[in-house]
Amino acid sequence: MSHTLYIFYKDERMALFKTNTTDLNEMYEYCSKELILDGFKKKMDIKYQIKFFKNFLEQIYKRKRNSYKIRHSDLLMFRDVAFALYKYNEYDLNDIIVLKNKI
């Protein structure tokens, strides 16, 4: 079954992606688990990762607000970072919406 994942930041839609699941923990496993583990391998503690991730989201948000082009790879990273912050309880769950596509 096909779904669409919408990710918002500061009440603005930042990205949308197709997905086959509505389970946010499954999406985290697919998107962000490796990102967090890489941070630990590079000796980044949780506080530093959260600060680093929030800074990244803010940079992409500012680019969108200023009408600069955002690469697809940046949007994929935005998704991954949002799910990493979700896992750390630092991303508002109301800013992640998964809707079933019409058939």
ABEGO torsion letter per residue (X at the ends): XBBBBBBBBGGBBABBBBBABABAAAAAAAAAAAAAAAAAAAGBBAAAAAAAAAAAAAAAAAAAAAGBBBBAAAAAAAAAAAAAAAAAGABBAAABBBBBBBX
